[in-house]
Amino acid sequence: MASWDLDNYLGLGLETLMYNVPGKLASVGGDHRDPSKASTLFVFASQQLQYDRRDLAHERQIIESAFAGLGWEIPHLIAALQDTGDLYLDSIGRVDVETGSRGRVAVVGDAAHGATLGGMGTGAAVVGAYVLASELITAAGDHALAFAR
C-alpha cells in the first residue's frame, strides 16, 4: 500500500473517491484539516517487494509500474506522486502463529490480535480478551480448556 498528499484539485470535502480493478485500488479524499489538500491511498497485490526504503525514486517507480495504463484519475494522482517528498509505502502483512498460549501464559491484546491496516487492532484486541475471559468462565477456570477453545 502507498499514500501521499497532493493538492485538492477535485475540490473534495470529507468524501473519498475510489477506483478499483482486480488486485488494485486507488482512492483520493479531502483532508478535513486543510481543504486545499487531499490524500491518496493506493493498494495493490504483488509478490514481496525488495527495495531500499530510502530510495524515493525507486518507491515511486514501483507504484507507477503497478498502476501503469489505468484510467480514471490515476495519471493525475501518479503525476502528483512526483512532487511529493512524503511518500508512505509498506506491505500489508499478517503473521499467523500456531498457538497464542503456552502453559498458563497466553498473549492478549495487540500481541494476539494486531492489525496493520484500518485501525482494527484495538477493537480486535478487546474482543479477543472478552472471548478469552468468557472461555475461562465457561471452563470454570481450566486454562488449558479455555485456551484451546
DSSP file (Angstrom, degrees, kcal/mol; ACC not computed):
  #  RESIDUE AA STRUCTURE BP1 BP2  ACC     N-H-->O    O-->H-N    N-H-->O    O-->H-N    TCO  KAPPA ALPHA  PHI   PSI    X-CA   Y-CA   Z-CA
    1    1 A M              0   0    0      0, 0.0    89,-2.4     0, 0.0     2,-0.3   0.000 360.0 360.0 360.0 153.8    0.0    0.0    0.0
    2    2 A A  E     -AB  42  89A   0     40,-2.9    40,-3.1    87,-0.2     2,-0.3  -0.981 360.0-176.5-143.7 153.2    1.1    3.6   -0.6
    3    3 A S  E     + B   0  88A   0     85,-2.2    85,-2.7    -2,-0.3     2,-0.3  -0.991   7.9 161.8-151.4 144.0   -0.1    7.0    0.4
    4    4 A W        -     0   0    0     -2,-0.3    36,-2.5    36,-0.3     2,-0.2  -0.977  32.0-114.2-155.6 160.2    0.9   10.6   -0.4
    5    5 A D  E     +C   39   0A   0     81,-0.5     2,-0.3    -2,-0.3    34,-0.2  -0.617  34.5 165.1 -96.6 157.3   -0.6   14.0   -0.1
    6    6 A L  E     -C   38   0A   0     32,-2.3    32,-2.7    -2,-0.2     2,-0.1  -0.942  45.0 -68.4-156.4 173.0   -1.5   16.4   -3.0
    7    7 A D  E     -C   37   0A   0     -2,-0.3     2,-2.1    30,-0.2    30,-0.3  -0.432  49.7-114.4 -67.2 147.0   -3.4   19.5   -3.8
    8    8 A N    >   +     0   0    0     28,-2.5     3,-1.6     1,-0.2    -1,-0.1  -0.453  52.7 158.7 -82.8  66.3   -7.2   19.0   -3.6
    9    9 A Y  T 3   +     0   0    0     -2,-2.1    -1,-0.2     1,-0.3    28,-0.0   0.671  70.0  56.3 -67.5 -17.0   -7.6   19.6   -7.4
   10   10 A L  T 3  S-     0   0    0     -3,-0.2    -1,-0.3     2,-0.0    -2,-0.1   0.516 107.0-124.8 -90.8  -6.5  -11.0   17.8   -7.3
   11   11 A G    <   +     0   0    0     -3,-1.6     2,-0.1     1,-0.2    -2,-0.1   0.866  45.1 178.2  66.4  36.4  -12.4   20.1   -4.6
   12   12 A L        -     0   0    0      1,-0.1    19,-0.2    23,-0.1    -1,-0.2  -0.440  17.0-167.7 -74.7 143.8  -13.3   17.1   -2.3
   13   13 A G        -     0   0    0     -2,-0.1    17,-0.4    17,-0.1    -1,-0.1   0.456  68.3 -39.6 -92.3-121.0  -14.8   17.7    1.1
   14   14 A L  S    S+     0   0    0     15,-0.1    18,-0.1    18,-0.1    -2,-0.1   0.503 110.8 103.8 -87.4  -4.4  -14.9   14.8    3.5
   15   15 A E        -     0   0    0     14,-0.1    15,-1.4     1,-0.0     2,-0.4  -0.329  59.5-145.2 -78.3 161.7  -15.8   12.3    0.8
   16   16 A T  E     -D   29   0A   0     13,-0.2     2,-0.4    -2,-0.1    13,-0.2  -0.990   4.5-150.6-126.4 135.1  -13.4    9.8   -0.8
   17   17 A L  E     -D   28   0A   0     11,-2.8    11,-2.2    -2,-0.4     2,-0.3  -0.856  17.3-164.5-103.9 141.5  -13.5    8.7   -4.4
   18   18 A M  E     -D   27   0A   0     -2,-0.4     2,-0.4     9,-0.2     9,-0.2  -0.944  16.8-165.1-131.1 149.6  -12.2    5.2   -5.3
   19   19 A Y  E     -D   26   0A   0      7,-2.9     7,-2.8    -2,-0.3     2,-0.4  -1.000  18.7-176.0-129.5 129.3  -11.2    3.3   -8.4
   20   20 A N  E     +D   25   0A   0     -2,-0.4     5,-0.2     5,-0.2    -2,-0.0  -0.990  15.3 161.6-137.2 128.6  -11.0   -0.5   -8.2
   21   21 A V  E >   -D   24   0A   0      3,-2.2     3,-2.8    -2,-0.4    -2,-0.0  -0.906  62.0 -63.1-130.1 162.0   -9.8   -3.2  -10.7
   22   22 A P  T 3  S+     0   0    0      0, 0.0     3,-0.1     0, 0.0    23,-0.0  -0.218 124.7   3.4 -51.6 123.7   -8.9   -6.7   -9.7
   23   23 A G  T 3  S+     0   0    0      1,-0.1    22,-2.5    21,-0.1     2,-0.3   0.416 121.7  78.5  83.7  -0.3   -5.8   -6.5   -7.5
   24   24 A K  E <   +DE  21  44A   0     -3,-2.8    -3,-2.2    20,-0.2     2,-0.4  -0.999  46.8 177.5-145.3 140.5   -5.7   -2.7   -7.4
   25   25 A L  E     -DE  20  43A   0     18,-2.7    18,-2.9    -2,-0.3     2,-0.4  -0.995   3.8-176.3-139.8 134.0   -7.4    0.1   -5.6
   26   26 A A  E     +DE  19  42A   0     -7,-2.8    -7,-2.9    -2,-0.4     2,-0.3  -0.996   9.8 173.7-128.2 137.0   -6.8    3.8   -5.8
   27   27 A S  E     -DE  18  41A   0     14,-1.6    14,-1.9    -2,-0.4     2,-0.4  -0.974  14.9-167.3-140.3 156.1   -8.5    6.4   -3.7
   28   28 A V  E     +DE  17  40A   0    -11,-2.2   -11,-2.8    -2,-0.3     2,-0.3  -0.990  13.7 175.9-142.4 135.3   -8.3   10.1   -3.1
   29   29 A G  E     -DE  16  39A   0     10,-2.3    10,-2.6    -2,-0.4   -13,-0.2  -0.974  32.3-100.5-140.7 152.8  -10.1   12.0   -0.3
   30   30 A G  E     - E   0  38A   0    -15,-1.4     2,-0.6   -17,-0.4     8,-0.2  -0.326  35.7-116.9 -69.2 153.7  -10.2   15.5    1.0
   31   31 A D        -     0   0    0      6,-2.0     3,-0.5     3,-0.5     6,-0.3  -0.840  14.5-154.3 -95.0 117.9   -8.2   16.5    4.1
   32   32 A H  S    S+     0   0    0     -2,-0.6    -1,-0.1     1,-0.2   -18,-0.1   0.706  94.6  51.9 -66.5 -19.0  -10.5   17.6    6.9
   33   33 A R  S    S+     0   0    0      1,-0.3    -1,-0.2     2,-0.0    -3,-0.0   0.778 123.7  21.5 -86.1 -28.3   -7.7   19.7    8.4
   34   34 A D    >   -     0   0    0     -3,-0.5     3,-2.4     3,-0.1    -3,-0.5  -0.860  62.9-160.1-145.4 103.1   -6.9   21.6    5.3
   35   35 A P  T 3  S+     0   0    0      0, 0.0   -24,-0.1     0, 0.0    -1,-0.1   0.656  92.0  64.0 -61.2 -15.1   -9.5   21.9    2.4
   36   36 A S  T 3  S+     0   0    0    -29,-0.1   -28,-2.5    -6,-0.1     2,-0.3   0.562  99.1  67.9 -83.4  -6.6   -6.7   22.8    0.0
   37   37 A K  E <   -C    7   0A   0     -3,-2.4    -6,-2.0   -30,-0.3     2,-0.3  -0.762  57.3-174.6-114.4 157.6   -5.1   19.3    0.5
   38   38 A A  E     -CE   6  30A   0    -32,-2.7   -32,-2.3    -2,-0.3     2,-0.4  -0.925  13.3-141.4-140.0 164.6   -6.1   15.7   -0.4
   39   39 A S  E     -CE   5  29A   0    -10,-2.6   -10,-2.3    -2,-0.3     2,-0.3  -0.971   9.1-146.2-130.9 146.6   -4.6   12.3    0.4
   40   40 A T  E     - E   0  28A   0    -36,-2.5     2,-0.3    -2,-0.4   -36,-0.3  -0.701   6.0-165.3-104.2 160.5   -4.3    9.2   -1.7
   41   41 A L  E     - E   0  27A   0    -14,-1.9   -14,-1.6    -2,-0.3     2,-0.5  -0.887  10.5-177.1-142.2 115.1   -4.4    5.6   -0.7
   42   42 A F  E     -AE   2  26A   0    -40,-3.1   -40,-2.9    -2,-0.3     2,-0.4  -0.951   1.1-178.4-113.3 130.1   -3.2    3.1   -3.3
   43   43 A V  E     + E   0  25A   0    -18,-2.9   -18,-2.7    -2,-0.5     2,-0.3  -0.995   7.3 168.3-129.3 133.9   -3.3   -0.7   -2.6
   44   44 A F  E     - E   0  24A   0     -2,-0.4     2,-0.3   -20,-0.2   -20,-0.2  -0.999  33.5-117.7-148.4 147.2   -2.1   -3.4   -4.9
   45   45 A A        +     0   0    0    -22,-2.5     2,-0.3    -2,-0.3    -2,-0.0  -0.624  48.5 143.1 -81.1 139.3   -1.4   -7.1   -4.9
   46   46 A S        -     0   0    0     -2,-0.3     3,-0.1     3,-0.0     2,-0.1  -0.981  52.0 -91.1-162.2 167.0    2.2   -8.1   -5.5
   47   47 A Q  S    S-     0   0    0     -2,-0.3     2,-0.1     1,-0.2     0, 0.0  -0.338  74.9 -63.5 -71.0 168.8    4.8  -10.5   -4.6
   48   48 A Q        -     0   0    0      1,-0.1     2,-0.3    -2,-0.1    -1,-0.2  -0.379  61.6-135.6 -58.9 130.0    7.1   -9.4   -1.7
   49   49 A L        -     0   0    0     -3,-0.1     2,-0.5    -2,-0.1    -1,-0.1  -0.685  11.0-154.5 -93.1 141.3    8.9   -6.3   -2.8
   50   50 A Q        +     0   0    0     -2,-0.3     2,-0.3     2,-0.0    -2,-0.0  -0.970  36.6 134.7-113.2 118.2   12.6   -5.7   -2.3
   51   51 A Y        -     0   0    0     -2,-0.5     2,-0.6     8,-0.0    -2,-0.0  -0.990  58.6-101.3-159.3 158.4   13.6   -2.1   -2.2
   52   52 A D    >   -     0   0    0     -2,-0.3     3,-2.3     1,-0.1     7,-0.2  -0.768  26.9-147.0 -84.6 118.0   15.7    0.5   -0.3
   53   53 A R  T 3  S+     0   0    0     -2,-0.6    -1,-0.1     1,-0.3    36,-0.1   0.558  98.6  56.2 -66.4  -7.0   13.3    2.5    1.9
   54   54 A R  T 3  S+     0   0    0      1,-0.1     2,-1.1     2,-0.0    -1,-0.3   0.444  84.5  90.2 -99.4  -2.1   15.5    5.5    1.5
   55   55 A D    <>  +     0   0    0     -3,-2.3     4,-2.1     1,-0.2     3,-0.3  -0.711  49.7 174.5 -98.4  84.8   15.3    5.4   -2.4
   56   56 A L  H  > S+     0   0    0     -2,-1.1     4,-2.5     1,-0.2    -1,-0.2   0.849  76.9  57.0 -60.6 -37.3   12.2    7.5   -3.0
   57   57 A A  H  > S+     0   0    0      1,-0.2     4,-2.0     2,-0.2    -1,-0.2   0.906 108.5  46.3 -62.5 -41.8   12.7    7.3   -6.8
   58   58 A H  H  > S+     0   0    0     -3,-0.3     4,-2.1     2,-0.2    -2,-0.2   0.895 110.7  52.5 -68.9 -39.3   12.5    3.5   -6.7
   59   59 A E  H  X S+     0   0    0     -4,-2.1     4,-1.8     1,-0.2    -2,-0.2   0.923 109.8  49.4 -60.7 -43.3    9.5    3.6   -4.5
   60   60 A R  H  X S+     0   0    0     -4,-2.5     4,-2.8     1,-0.2    -1,-0.2   0.911 109.1  52.6 -60.7 -42.1    7.7    5.9   -7.0
   61   61 A Q  H  X S+     0   0    0     -4,-2.0     4,-2.6     1,-0.2     5,-0.2   0.875 104.9  55.3 -63.4 -37.7    8.7    3.6   -9.8
   62   62 A I  H  X S+     0   0    0     -4,-2.1     4,-2.0     2,-0.2    -1,-0.2   0.934 112.5  42.4 -59.4 -46.7    7.1    0.6   -8.0
   63   63 A I  H  X S+     0   0    0     -4,-1.8     4,-1.7     2,-0.2    -2,-0.2   0.923 113.4  51.9 -68.3 -44.5    3.8    2.5   -7.7
   64   64 A E  H  < S+     0   0    0     -4,-2.8     4,-0.5     1,-0.2    -2,-0.2   0.915 111.7  47.4 -57.7 -44.3    3.9    3.8  -11.3
   65   65 A S  H >< S+     0   0    0     -4,-2.6     3,-0.8     1,-0.2    -1,-0.2   0.901 109.4  53.1 -64.2 -41.7    4.6    0.3  -12.6
   66   66 A A  H 3< S+     0   0    0     -4,-2.0    -1,-0.2     1,-0.2    -2,-0.2   0.821 120.2  32.9 -64.2 -30.8    1.8   -1.2  -10.6
   67   67 A F  T >< S+     0   0    0     -4,-1.7     3,-1.5    -3,-0.2    -1,-0.2   0.230  84.9 138.4-112.7  12.4   -0.8    1.3  -11.9
   68   68 A A  T <  S+     0   0    0     -3,-0.8     3,-0.1    -4,-0.5    -3,-0.1  -0.313  70.6  15.9 -60.6 137.6    0.5    1.9  -15.4
   69   69 A G  T 3  S+     0   0    0      1,-0.3    -1,-0.2     2,-0.0     2,-0.2   0.418  90.9 131.2  84.0  -1.5   -2.1    2.1  -18.1
   70   70 A L    <   -     0   0    0     -3,-1.5    -1,-0.3     1,-0.1    -3,-0.0  -0.562  41.7-150.8 -86.6 152.2   -5.1    2.6  -15.8
   71   71 A G    >   +     0   0    0     -2,-0.2     3,-1.7     3,-0.1    -1,-0.1   0.344  56.1  70.3 -93.0-138.7   -7.6    5.4  -16.4
   72   72 A W  T 3  S-     0   0    0      1,-0.3     4,-0.2     2,-0.1   -53,-0.0  -0.334 120.8 -32.6  57.1-133.3   -9.8    7.5  -14.2
   73   73 A E  T 3> S+     0   0    0      1,-0.2     4,-2.6     2,-0.1     3,-0.3   0.344 109.7 107.8 -94.6   3.3   -7.8    9.9  -12.1
   74   74 A I  H <> S+     0   0    0     -3,-1.7     4,-2.9     1,-0.2     5,-0.3   0.896  74.8  51.5 -53.8 -49.3   -4.8    7.6  -11.9
   75   75 A P  H  > S+     0   0    0      0, 0.0     4,-2.1     0, 0.0    -1,-0.2   0.908 113.6  45.1 -57.7 -40.3   -2.5    9.5  -14.3
   76   76 A H  H  > S+     0   0    0     -3,-0.3     4,-2.0     2,-0.2    -2,-0.2   0.913 114.1  48.3 -68.5 -41.6   -3.1   12.8  -12.3
   77   77 A L  H  X S+     0   0    0     -4,-2.6     4,-1.0     2,-0.2    -1,-0.2   0.898 112.9  48.2 -65.4 -40.1   -2.6   11.1   -9.0
   78   78 A I  H  X S+     0   0    0     -4,-2.9     4,-0.8    -5,-0.2     3,-0.3   0.883 108.5  54.5 -67.3 -38.4    0.6    9.4  -10.2
   79   79 A A  H >< S+     0   0    0     -4,-2.1     3,-1.0    -5,-0.3     4,-0.5   0.896 105.3  53.3 -61.0 -39.1    1.9   12.7  -11.6
   80   80 A A  H >X S+     0   0    0     -4,-2.0     3,-1.0     1,-0.3     4,-0.6   0.782  96.3  68.5 -66.1 -26.0    1.3   14.3   -8.1
   81   81 A L  H >< S+     0   0    0     -4,-1.0     3,-0.8    -3,-0.3    -1,-0.3   0.833  91.5  60.9 -60.5 -32.0    3.5   11.5   -6.7
   82   82 A Q  T << S+     0   0    0     -3,-1.0    -1,-0.2    -4,-0.8    -2,-0.2   0.775 104.8  48.2 -67.0 -25.3    6.5   13.1   -8.5
   83   83 A D  T <4 S+     0   0    0     -3,-1.0     2,-0.3    -4,-0.5    -1,-0.2   0.545  92.4  96.3 -92.5  -8.0    6.0   16.3   -6.5
   84   84 A T    <<  -     0   0    0     -3,-0.8     3,-0.1    -4,-0.6   -78,-0.0  -0.604  43.4-176.8 -89.5 143.4    5.7   14.7   -3.0
   85   85 A G  S    S+     0   0    0     -2,-0.3     2,-0.5     1,-0.2    -1,-0.1   0.345  77.6  70.2-106.8   0.6    8.6   14.3   -0.6
   86   86 A D        +     0   0    0    -81,-0.1   -81,-0.5     2,-0.0     2,-0.4  -0.716  63.2 159.0-124.3  78.6    6.4   12.5    1.9
   87   87 A L        -     0   0    0     -2,-0.5     2,-0.5    -3,-0.1   -83,-0.2  -0.850  24.9-157.9-104.9 134.8    5.6    9.0    0.4
   88   88 A Y  E     +B    3   0A   0    -85,-2.7   -85,-2.2    -2,-0.4     2,-0.4  -0.966  19.4 167.0-110.7 123.9    4.4    6.1    2.6
   89   89 A L  E     +B    2   0A   0     -2,-0.5     2,-0.3   -87,-0.2   -87,-0.2  -0.986  13.0 135.6-137.2 124.9    5.0    2.7    1.0
   90   90 A D        -     0   0    0    -89,-2.4     2,-0.2    -2,-0.4    -2,-0.0  -0.974  47.7 -98.2-159.1 166.7    4.7   -0.5    3.0
   91   91 A S        -     0   0    0     -2,-0.3     2,-0.8   -42,-0.1   -43,-0.0  -0.599  24.0-129.5 -89.7 154.3    3.3   -4.0    2.9
   92   92 A I        +     0   0    0     -2,-0.2     2,-0.3     2,-0.0    25,-0.0  -0.925  45.8 178.6 -97.4 111.1    0.0   -5.2    4.4
   93   93 A G        -     0   0    0     -2,-0.8     2,-0.4     2,-0.0    23,-0.3  -0.713  25.5-162.1-119.9 165.3    1.2   -8.2    6.3
   94   94 A R        -     0   0    0     -2,-0.3     2,-0.5    21,-0.1    21,-0.1  -0.993   6.2-156.5-144.8 137.5   -0.1  -10.9    8.5
   95   95 A V        -     0   0    0     -2,-0.4     2,-0.5     2,-0.0    -2,-0.0  -0.971   9.9-158.5-115.2 123.0    1.7  -13.3   10.8
   96   96 A D        -     0   0    0     -2,-0.5     2,-0.4     2,-0.0     3,-0.1  -0.886   7.3-163.5-101.6 128.0   -0.1  -16.5   11.7
   97   97 A V        -     0   0    0     -2,-0.5     3,-0.1     1,-0.1    -2,-0.0  -0.863  22.9-131.7-109.9 147.0    1.1  -18.2   14.9
   98   98 A E  S    S-     0   0    0     -2,-0.4     2,-0.3     1,-0.2    -1,-0.1   0.900  88.2  -0.2 -63.2 -42.1    0.3  -21.8   15.7
   99   99 A T        -     0   0    0     -3,-0.1    -1,-0.2     1,-0.0    49,-0.0  -0.997  51.3-148.3-148.8 149.9   -0.9  -21.0   19.2
  100  100 A G  S    S+     0   0    0     -2,-0.3     7,-2.7    47,-0.2     2,-0.3   0.206  80.8  54.4-101.4  15.1   -1.2  -17.9   21.4
  101  101 A S  E     -F  106   0B   0      5,-0.2     2,-0.3    46,-0.0     5,-0.2  -0.982  49.8-173.5-147.2 157.6   -0.5  -19.8   24.6
  102  102 A R  E >  S-F  105   0B   0      3,-2.7     3,-2.1    -2,-0.3     2,-0.2  -0.913  70.1 -37.2-150.4 123.5    2.0  -22.0   26.3
  103  103 A G  T 3  S-     0   0    0     -2,-0.3     0, 0.0     1,-0.3     0, 0.0  -0.456 126.9 -20.8  62.7-126.6    1.3  -23.5   29.7
  104  104 A R  T 3  S+     0   0    0     -2,-0.2     2,-0.5    -3,-0.1    -1,-0.3   0.251 119.9  93.7 -97.5  11.7   -0.6  -20.9   31.8
  105  105 A V  E <   +F  102   0B   0     -3,-2.1    -3,-2.7     2,-0.0     2,-0.4  -0.896  47.2 173.4-111.5 132.1    0.5  -18.0   29.7
  106  106 A A  E     -F  101   0B   0     -2,-0.5     2,-0.3    -5,-0.2    -5,-0.2  -0.988  29.5-123.7-133.2 144.7   -1.5  -16.5   26.8
  107  107 A V        +     0   0    0     -7,-2.7     2,-0.3    -2,-0.4    -7,-0.0  -0.687  36.1 173.8 -84.4 141.8   -0.9  -13.4   24.7
  108  108 A V    >   +     0   0    0     -2,-0.3     3,-1.0     4,-0.0     4,-0.3  -0.798  39.2  26.8-135.0 177.4   -3.8  -11.0   24.6
  109  109 A G  T >> S-     0   0    0     16,-0.6     4,-2.1    -2,-0.3     3,-1.2  -0.306 124.4 -16.8  68.0-149.0   -4.4   -7.5   23.2
  110  110 A D  H 3> S+     0   0    0      1,-0.3     4,-0.9     2,-0.2    -1,-0.2   0.773 132.3  66.9 -62.8 -26.3   -2.5   -6.3   20.2
  111  111 A A  H <4 S+     0   0    0     -3,-1.0    -1,-0.3     1,-0.2    -2,-0.2   0.833 115.4  28.0 -63.0 -30.8    0.1   -9.1   20.7
  112  112 A A  H <4 S+     0   0    0     -3,-1.2    -2,-0.2    -4,-0.3    -1,-0.2   0.703 137.1  25.6 -99.1 -25.2   -2.6  -11.6   19.9
  113  113 A H  H  < S+     0   0    0     -4,-2.1    12,-0.2    -5,-0.1    -2,-0.2  -0.185  77.1 152.9-138.8  43.0   -4.9   -9.6   17.6
  114  114 A G     <  -     0   0    0     -4,-0.9     2,-0.3    10,-0.1    -3,-0.0  -0.337  22.8-161.8 -72.9 158.2   -2.8   -6.9   15.9
  115  115 A A        -     0   0    0      1,-0.1     6,-0.2   -21,-0.1     4,-0.1  -0.995  15.7-155.1-140.3 144.3   -3.8   -5.4   12.5
  116  116 A T  S    S+     0   0    0    -23,-0.3     2,-0.4    -2,-0.3    -1,-0.1   0.577  76.9  37.5 -96.0  -9.7   -1.7   -3.4   10.1
  117  117 A L  S    S+     0   0    0    -24,-0.1     3,-0.5     1,-0.1    -1,-0.2  -0.999 103.8  23.9-145.1 139.5   -4.5   -1.6    8.3
  118  118 A G  S    S-     0   0    0     -2,-0.4    -1,-0.1     1,-0.2    -2,-0.1   0.449 100.3 -90.7  94.6   0.8   -7.8    0.0    9.1
  119  119 A G  S    S+     0   0    0     -4,-0.1     4,-0.4     1,-0.1     3,-0.2   0.795  88.4 128.6  68.4  27.1   -7.4    0.8   12.8
  120  120 A M     >  +     0   0    0     -3,-0.5     4,-2.6     1,-0.2     5,-0.3   0.499  40.0  91.1 -94.9  -4.5   -8.9   -2.6   13.8
  121  121 A G  H  > S+     0   0    0     -6,-0.2     4,-2.2     1,-0.2    -1,-0.2   0.911  88.3  45.2 -59.6 -46.0   -6.1   -3.7   16.2
  122  122 A T  H  > S+     0   0    0      2,-0.2     4,-2.5    -3,-0.2    -1,-0.2   0.930 114.5  47.7 -66.1 -45.6   -7.7   -2.2   19.3
  123  123 A G  H  > S+     0   0    0     -4,-0.4     4,-2.4     1,-0.2     5,-0.2   0.923 113.8  47.2 -61.0 -44.8  -11.2   -3.5   18.6
  124  124 A A  H  X S+     0   0    0     -4,-2.6     4,-2.5     1,-0.2    -1,-0.2   0.878 111.6  52.1 -64.7 -37.2   -9.9   -7.0   17.8
  125  125 A A  H  X S+     0   0    0     -4,-2.2     4,-2.3    -5,-0.3   -16,-0.6   0.916 110.5  46.9 -65.2 -43.7   -7.7   -7.0   20.9
  126  126 A V  H  X S+     0   0    0     -4,-2.5     4,-2.2     2,-0.2    -2,-0.2   0.925 114.4  46.7 -65.1 -45.0  -10.7   -6.0   23.2
  127  127 A V  H  X S+     0   0    0     -4,-2.4     4,-2.8     1,-0.2     5,-0.2   0.914 111.6  52.2 -63.6 -41.9  -13.0   -8.6   21.6
  128  128 A G  H  X S+     0   0    0     -4,-2.5     4,-2.4     1,-0.2    -2,-0.2   0.911 110.6  46.9 -60.5 -43.1  -10.2  -11.3   21.9
  129  129 A A  H  X S+     0   0    0     -4,-2.3     4,-2.5     2,-0.2    -1,-0.2   0.891 112.3  51.2 -65.2 -39.4   -9.7  -10.5   25.6
  130  130 A Y  H  X S+     0   0    0     -4,-2.2     4,-2.4     2,-0.2    -2,-0.2   0.922 111.1  47.4 -63.1 -45.2  -13.5  -10.6   26.1
  131  131 A V  H  X S+     0   0    0     -4,-2.8     4,-2.5     2,-0.2    -2,-0.2   0.916 111.8  50.6 -64.0 -42.7  -13.8  -14.0   24.4
  132  132 A L  H  X S+     0   0    0     -4,-2.4     4,-2.3     2,-0.2    -2,-0.2   0.930 110.8  48.5 -61.6 -44.7  -10.8  -15.4   26.4
  133  133 A A  H  X S+     0   0    0     -4,-2.5     4,-2.0     1,-0.2    -1,-0.2   0.910 111.6  50.4 -60.5 -41.9  -12.4  -14.2   29.7
  134  134 A S  H  X S+     0   0    0     -4,-2.4     4,-2.7     1,-0.2    -1,-0.2   0.905 110.4  49.1 -63.3 -41.7  -15.7  -15.8   28.6
  135  135 A E  H  X S+     0   0    0     -4,-2.5     4,-2.3     2,-0.2    -1,-0.2   0.869 108.8  53.2 -66.9 -36.2  -14.0  -19.1   27.8
  136  136 A L  H  <>S+     0   0    0     -4,-2.3     5,-3.2     2,-0.2     6,-0.3   0.896 111.6  46.1 -64.9 -38.8  -12.2  -19.1   31.2
  137  137 A I  H ><5S+     0   0    0     -4,-2.0     3,-1.7     3,-0.2    -2,-0.2   0.939 113.2  48.8 -66.8 -46.9  -15.5  -18.6   32.9
  138  138 A T  H 3<5S+     0   0    0     -4,-2.7    -2,-0.2     1,-0.3    -1,-0.2   0.858 111.5  50.0 -61.0 -36.1  -17.2  -21.4   30.8
  139  139 A A  T ><5S-     0   0    0     -4,-2.3     3,-2.0    -5,-0.2    -1,-0.3   0.272 113.5-119.4 -87.3  11.7  -14.3  -23.7   31.5
  140  140 A A  T < 5S-     0   0    0     -3,-1.7    -3,-0.2     1,-0.3    -2,-0.1   0.855  75.4 -49.2  52.3  39.0  -14.6  -23.0   35.3
  141  141 A G  T 3 <S+     0   0    0     -5,-3.2     2,-1.3     1,-0.2    -1,-0.3   0.426  96.0 143.4  85.6  -2.2  -11.0  -21.6   35.3
  142  142 A D    <>  -     0   0    0     -3,-2.0     4,-2.5    -6,-0.3     3,-0.2  -0.586  30.8-169.9 -73.1  96.1   -9.5  -24.6   33.4
  143  143 A H  H  > S+     0   0    0     -2,-1.3     4,-3.3     1,-0.2     5,-0.3   0.850  79.0  56.7 -61.7 -36.9   -7.0  -22.6   31.4
  144  144 A A  H  > S+     0   0    0      2,-0.2     4,-1.8     1,-0.2    -1,-0.2   0.924 112.1  42.4 -61.4 -44.2   -5.9  -25.4   29.1
  145  145 A L  H  > S+     0   0    0     -3,-0.2     4,-1.8     2,-0.2    -2,-0.2   0.920 116.3  48.4 -67.7 -44.6   -9.5  -26.0   28.0
  146  146 A A  H  < S+     0   0    0     -4,-2.5    -2,-0.2     1,-0.2    -1,-0.2   0.917 111.2  49.7 -62.9 -44.4  -10.2  -22.3   27.7
  147  147 A F  H  < S+     0   0    0     -4,-3.3    -1,-0.2     1,-0.2    -2,-0.2   0.902 109.4  52.0 -62.5 -40.6   -7.1  -21.6   25.7
  148  148 A A  H  <        0   0    0     -4,-1.8    -1,-0.2     1,-0.3    -2,-0.2   0.875 360.0 360.0 -63.9 -37.1   -7.9  -24.5   23.3
  149  149 A R     <        0   0    0     -4,-1.8    -1,-0.3    -5,-0.1    -2,-0.2   0.496 360.0 360.0 -70.5 360.0  -11.4  -23.0   22.7
